[in-house]
């Protein structure tokens, strides 16, 4: 009878612990990025009443007779299945679609989380809105400073497209203007004059670059030739360069070399020499003025791209996700975070979308993965288990009382 009482107690204890796990899951049904847990039981060592016996010539074999001594809570496993993605329209909120966890740092300690409720602090550092821990990227803390400036860049390449009319007579001119930026980002307008020249080739055009800018003291290598073949494509002169010398008062880097790309392999707007209206013009150039950060966006691959007032964009940072060989081995530390354990394996950090890591969804959060219907079903099951174990204890107590009453 005492054995039955002890066994019943183990049933009470383990079912109570399972109810604690279920209660925690249900309590966190609305916790961002929460991963539910599952209680797993194992039986205790059994008492052997009689041992097993192998078959002999005269007798068959016999199994061992054992009585179990109850149950115990063997493990509490974390369920890392995907939670539902919900839109928040907050650009710094991030949800992970797939495997991986965000890396967050507090001093020398690194923690990991599926909850992507992030915000910018006063220094422009991306932090967890609950704990204030700093979100980690490829180079450490991710900083997006509002109002930061993108430096100006001088033009080194000017790309042209359009047509030069092959039907024009010798000496015909076509004029096109284009702009380049100096090292401070200041634009300067140059004039490109194309002159039809039959000398040596019917598809030849000579060009000359001129300027009327007080800040430019002169141009070097400012002339060249552009030759089209009988099919209207450039046969020579696809890429040529000019040099710009600025006056000292301009306060910029001088001289400045600018490559004129009329039709190289990388030029998708190649100039042509067909019979038809002349339309030659600048299609793009790689110089720009300085700009102020206006907005930013986080891509599915974790790249943080800033958009500037000068119309340019630049990558400000690269977010990373951590994968683990055994994510269920991570240890919960509260505030939706985990830490590495001896059985989780080390963090394998990389860009979202690489190495089996999931991708990011900006302006969204991952909901808890707790299945309420399943939890209620488990709740009923363990409640019945608790009640049944209590019945075993009650029955054992009544039998013991009967034994005691024999003496009366």
C-alpha positions in Angstrom: 0.0 0.0 0.0 2.8 2.4 0.8 4.2 1.8 -2.7 0.8 2.8 -4.2 0.8 6.0 -2.1 4.3 6.9 -3.3 3.4 6.2 -6.9 0.3 8.3 -6.6 2.4 11.2 -5.2 4.7 11.1 -8.3 1.6 11.3 -10.5 0.4 14.3 -8.6 3.7 16.1 -8.8 4.4 15.5 -12.5 0.9 16.4 -13.6 1.1 19.5 -11.5 4.4 20.4 -13.2 2.8 19.8 -16.6 -0.1 22.1 -15.6 2.5 24.7 -14.7 4.0 24.4 -18.2 0.6 24.7 -19.8 -0.3 27.6 -17.6 2.8 29.5 -18.7 2.1 28.8 -22.4 -1.5 30.1 -22.1 -0.3 33.2 -20.1 2.0 34.0 -23.0 -0.5 33.5 -25.8 -0.1 37.2 -26.7 3.6 37.5 -26.0 5.6 38.6 -29.1 7.9 35.9 -30.4 7.1 33.5 -27.5 7.9 29.8 -28.1 5.7 27.4 -26.2 7.0 24.4 -24.2 5.9 20.8 -23.8 6.3 18.7 -20.7 7.6 15.2 -21.2 7.3 12.4 -18.7 9.4 9.3 -18.0 8.7 6.3 -15.7 10.7 5.8 -12.6 12.8 2.7 -11.8 10.7 -0.4 -11.5 10.9 -2.8 -8.6 11.6 -6.4 -9.8 9.6 -9.0 -7.9 10.9 -12.0 -9.9 13.5 -12.1 -12.5 13.3 -13.3 -16.1 14.1 -16.9 -17.0 15.4 -18.2 -20.2 13.8 -21.2 -21.9 15.2 -24.7 -21.1 14.7 -28.2 -22.4 12.0 -28.9 -19.9 10.5 -25.4 -19.3 9.6 -22.4 -21.3 11.0 -19.0 -20.6 9.5 -16.6 -18.1 9.3 -12.9 -18.1 10.3 -10.7 -15.2 7.7 -9.4 -12.8 8.1 -5.7 -12.1 6.1 -3.0 -10.5 6.7 0.6 -11.5 7.5 3.2 -8.8 5.8 6.1 -10.6 6.7 8.9 -13.0 8.9 12.0 -13.2 9.2 15.1 -15.3 11.9 14.0 -17.8 12.2 17.2 -19.8 10.5 20.5 -20.8 11.1 21.0 -24.5 10.8 24.4 -26.3 8.8 24.3 -29.5 10.5 26.5 -32.1 7.8 26.2 -34.8 6.9 29.3 -36.8 4.4 31.8 -35.2 1.9 33.9 -37.2 3.2 37.1 -38.8 1.2 40.2 -38.0 1.7 43.6 -39.6 2.4 46.6 -37.4 3.3 49.3 -39.9 6.3 50.2 -37.7 9.4 50.2 -39.9 11.7 49.1 -37.0 9.5 46.0 -36.1 11.0 42.9 -37.6 9.6 39.3 -38.0 11.7 36.3 -38.9 10.1 34.0 -41.5 12.0 30.7 -41.0 14.8 29.7 -38.7 17.1 32.0 -36.7 17.1 34.4 -33.8 18.1 38.1 -33.4 21.4 38.7 -31.5 21.1 41.3 -28.8 24.0 42.6 -26.6 24.1 44.0 -23.1 27.7 44.8 -22.2 29.8 41.7 -22.8 26.7 39.4 -22.7 24.9 38.3 -25.9 21.3 37.1 -25.9 19.0 35.8 -28.6 15.4 36.4 -29.3 12.6 35.9 -31.9 10.8 39.0 -30.7 11.7 41.8 -33.2 10.0 44.7 -31.4 12.8 47.2 -32.0 13.2 51.0 -31.8 15.9 53.7 -32.1 17.3 55.2 -29.0 18.6 58.8 -28.6 21.9 57.9 -30.3 20.1 56.3 -33.2 21.1 52.8 -32.1 18.6 50.0 -32.9 17.6 48.4 -29.6 15.1 46.0 -28.2 12.1 48.1 -27.0 11.6 45.9 -23.8 15.1 45.5 -22.5 17.1 48.2 -24.3 19.7 45.6 -25.4 21.4 46.6 -28.6 20.6 44.7 -31.9 23.7 43.2 -33.4 24.8 43.4 -37.1 27.8 42.4 -39.1 30.0 45.1 -37.6 28.4 45.2 -34.1 25.8 47.8 -33.0 23.4 49.0 -35.7 23.3 52.8 -35.7 20.9 54.8 -38.0 21.5 58.4 -37.0 18.7 60.7 -38.2 20.0 63.7 -40.1 23.4 62.1 -40.8 25.1 63.3 -44.0 26.3 61.4 -47.0 29.5 63.0 -48.4 29.6 64.4 -51.9 31.3 62.5 -54.7 33.0 63.8 -57.8 31.9 62.6 -61.2 34.3 60.1 -62.7 32.0 58.7 -65.5 29.4 60.3 -67.7 27.2 57.9 -69.7 25.6 59.0 -73.0 22.9 57.6 -75.2 20.7 58.6 -78.1 21.5 58.9 -81.8 23.6 61.0 -84.2 21.9 61.4 -87.6 23.9 59.5 -90.2 22.1 61.3 -93.0 23.6 64.7 -92.1 26.1 66.4 -94.4 29.8 67.1 -93.7 30.3 69.8 -91.1 26.8 69.5 -89.6 26.9 70.1 -85.8 24.8 68.8 -82.9 25.2 70.3 -79.5 24.4 68.6 -76.2 25.0 69.9 -72.6 25.7 67.8 -69.6 26.6 68.4 -65.9 29.3 66.9 -63.7 29.9 67.3 -60.0 33.2 68.4 -58.4 34.6 66.9 -55.2 32.3 69.1 -53.1 29.3 68.0 -55.1 28.9 71.3 -56.9 27.5 70.8 -60.4 29.2 72.3 -63.4 27.7 72.4 -66.9 29.8 71.4 -70.0 28.9 71.6 -73.6 29.6 68.7 -76.0 29.6 69.7 -79.7 29.5 66.8 -82.3 30.6 67.7 -85.8 30.0 65.4 -88.8 33.4 64.7 -90.5 33.6 62.6 -93.7 37.4 62.5 -93.6 38.5 58.9 -93.4 35.0 57.4 -92.6 31.5 58.3 -93.5 30.3 57.4 -90.0 32.7 59.7 -88.2 31.7 62.5 -85.8 34.3 64.7 -84.1 33.4 66.0 -80.6 34.7 68.8 -78.5 34.0 69.7 -74.9 33.8 73.3 -73.8 32.8 75.2 -70.7 31.6 78.6 -69.6 32.1 78.3 -65.9 34.2 80.7 -63.9 35.3 78.0 -61.5 36.8 75.9 -64.4 40.2 77.2 -65.5 40.5 74.8 -68.4 39.9 71.4 -70.0 42.4 68.9 -71.2 42.0 66.2 -73.8 38.7 67.8 -74.6 38.4 66.6 -78.2 37.9 63.2 -79.7 36.4 61.1 -82.5 33.4 58.8 -82.5 33.0 56.4 -85.5 29.9 54.4 -86.3 30.0 51.3 -88.7 27.6 50.7 -91.5 25.1 49.1 -89.1 25.0 52.2 -86.9 26.9 50.8 -84.0 30.1 52.3 -82.6 33.2 50.9 -84.1 35.7 53.2 -82.3 35.8 55.8 -79.6 33.2 54.1 -77.3 35.1 55.4 -74.2 37.2 58.6 -74.0 38.3 60.9 -71.2 38.5 64.6 -70.5 40.4 66.4 -67.7 38.9 69.3 -65.8 41.1 71.9 -64.0 39.4 74.1 -61.5 40.3 77.6 -60.3 41.9 77.8 -56.9 38.8 79.8 -55.7 36.6 76.7 -56.2 38.4 74.9 -53.3 38.0 71.5 -54.9 40.2 68.6 -55.9 41.9 69.3 -59.3 42.4 68.1 -61.9 39.3 65.9 -62.3 39.3 63.1 -64.8 35.9 62.2 -66.3 35.4 59.2 -68.7 32.8 59.8 -71.4 31.1 56.5 -72.1 29.4 56.6 -75.5 28.8 52.9 -75.8 31.0 50.5 -73.8 29.8 47.0 -73.0 28.3 48.2 -69.6 26.5 51.1 -71.2 22.9 50.0 -71.7 22.0 53.2 -73.6 24.7 53.0 -76.2 24.8 55.8 -78.8 23.9 54.9 -82.4 24.6 56.3 -85.8 21.3 55.7 -87.6 19.7 58.0 -90.2 17.2 59.9 -88.1 16.9 62.7 -85.6 20.0 63.4 -83.5 19.1 62.9 -79.8 22.5 62.3 -78.2 22.4 63.3 -74.5 23.7 62.4 -71.1 21.8 59.5 -69.5 23.6 59.2 -66.2 26.7 60.2 -64.3 28.1 58.9 -61.0 28.7 62.2 -59.2 26.4 63.7 -56.6 26.1 66.4 -54.0 26.0 65.7 -50.3 22.7 64.7 -48.8 20.9 64.3 -45.5 19.4 61.0 -44.4 15.6 61.2 -44.9 14.4 57.7 -44.3 15.6 54.1 -44.1 14.3 50.6 -44.8 15.3 47.1 -43.7 15.3 44.5 -46.5 14.5 40.8 -46.3 18.2 40.1 -46.4 18.9 42.3 -43.4 20.4 45.2 -45.3 19.6 48.6 -43.8 19.3 51.0 -46.7 19.3 54.8 -46.1 17.6 57.2 -48.5 19.2 60.7 -48.8 17.9 64.1 -49.8 20.2 64.1 -52.8 18.3 61.2 -54.3 21.0 58.6 -53.5 20.8 55.5 -51.3 23.4 53.7 -49.4 23.7 50.6 -47.2 24.0 51.7 -43.6 24.3 48.4 -41.8 23.8 44.6 -42.3 21.6 42.8 -39.8 22.5 39.2 -38.9 20.6 36.2 -37.5 22.0 33.3 -35.4 21.3 29.7 -36.0 22.0 26.8 -33.5 22.5 23.1 -34.0 20.1 22.5 -31.2 17.9 25.6 -30.6 15.8 23.7 -28.0 18.9 23.6 -25.9 18.8 27.4 -25.4 18.1 28.6 -21.9 15.3 31.1 -21.3 16.4 34.2 -19.4 13.1 36.3 -19.5 12.1 39.3 -21.6 11.6 36.9 -24.6 15.3 36.1 -24.6 17.5 33.0 -24.6 21.2 32.4 -23.8 23.6 29.8 -25.2 23.9 26.6 -23.2 26.4 23.7 -23.3 23.8 21.7 -25.3 22.6 24.3 -27.8 25.9 24.6 -29.6 27.6 27.9 -30.5 25.8 30.6 -32.4 26.3 30.4 -36.2 25.8 34.0 -37.3 25.2 35.2 -40.8 23.0 37.3 -43.1 19.2 36.5 -43.3 18.4 34.2 -46.1 21.9 32.5 -46.0 23.0 29.2 -44.5 19.4 28.0 -43.8 18.5 31.2 -41.9 15.1 32.8 -42.4 14.4 36.1 -44.0 13.2 39.3 -42.4 9.8 41.0 -42.8 9.9 44.7 -41.9 6.9 46.4 -40.3 5.7 43.1 -38.8 6.1 40.9 -35.6 5.9 37.2 -35.0 3.1 36.2 -32.7 3.4 33.5 -30.0 3.3 30.0 -31.5 1.1 28.6 -28.7 -1.9 26.7 -30.0 -4.7 27.5 -27.6 -6.9 24.5 -28.6 -4.0 22.1 -28.1 -3.2 23.7 -24.7 -6.8 23.3 -23.5 -6.7 19.6 -24.6 -3.5 19.0 -22.7 -4.9 20.9 -19.8 -7.9 18.5 -19.6 -5.6 15.5 -20.0 -3.2 16.5 -17.2 -6.1 17.5 -15.0 -7.6 14.0 -15.3 -4.1 12.6 -14.7 -3.8 14.6 -11.5 -7.3 13.6 -10.3 -6.6 9.9 -11.1 -3.4 10.0 -9.1 -5.3 11.5 -6.2 -7.8 8.7 -6.4 -4.9 6.2 -6.2 -3.7 7.8 -3.0 -7.2 7.9 -1.6 -7.7 4.2 -2.4 -4.4 3.3 -0.8 -5.4 5.3 2.3 -8.7 3.5 2.6 -7.0 0.0 2.3 -4.5 1.0 4.9 -7.4 2.1 7.2 -9.1 -1.3 6.6 -5.9 -3.1 7.7 -5.7 -1.0 10.8 -9.3 -1.7 11.6 -8.7 -5.5 11.6 -7.1 -5.1 15.0 -10.3 -3.4 16.4 
